[in-house]
Amino acid sequence: MWAYRRLAVPLNVFDFTVSRHRDGADEFLVDSKFTGKLLADCYSGYQGITLRSDSRIERAACHAHARRKSCEARNNHP
């Protein structure tokens, strides 16, 4: 399930795809000429969206993933 949200216009779109592959977001964002940030985990497949968009779309990291890894590192290396 992909969720898209526009801040300037109060609009939410939910798009179901059969797999986690980036094709759903790629078609929705790149083909519609979207410009902005894509908040996603570090799955390498999302890099193709940035490349295909000619850098109109910028990837932003998910803070929950970063925080979890920081907590794990702190516990392993106090």
Sequence and secondary structure as in RCSB ss.txt:
>XXXX:A:sequence
MWAYRRLAVPLNVFDFTVSRHRDGADEFLVDSKFTGKLLADCYSGYQGITLRSDSRIERAACHAHARRKSCEARN
NHP
>XXXX:A:secstr
 EEEEETTTTEEEEE  SSSSTHHHIIIIITTT  EEEEE S GGGHHHHHHTTTSEEEEE HHHHHHHHHHHHH
H  
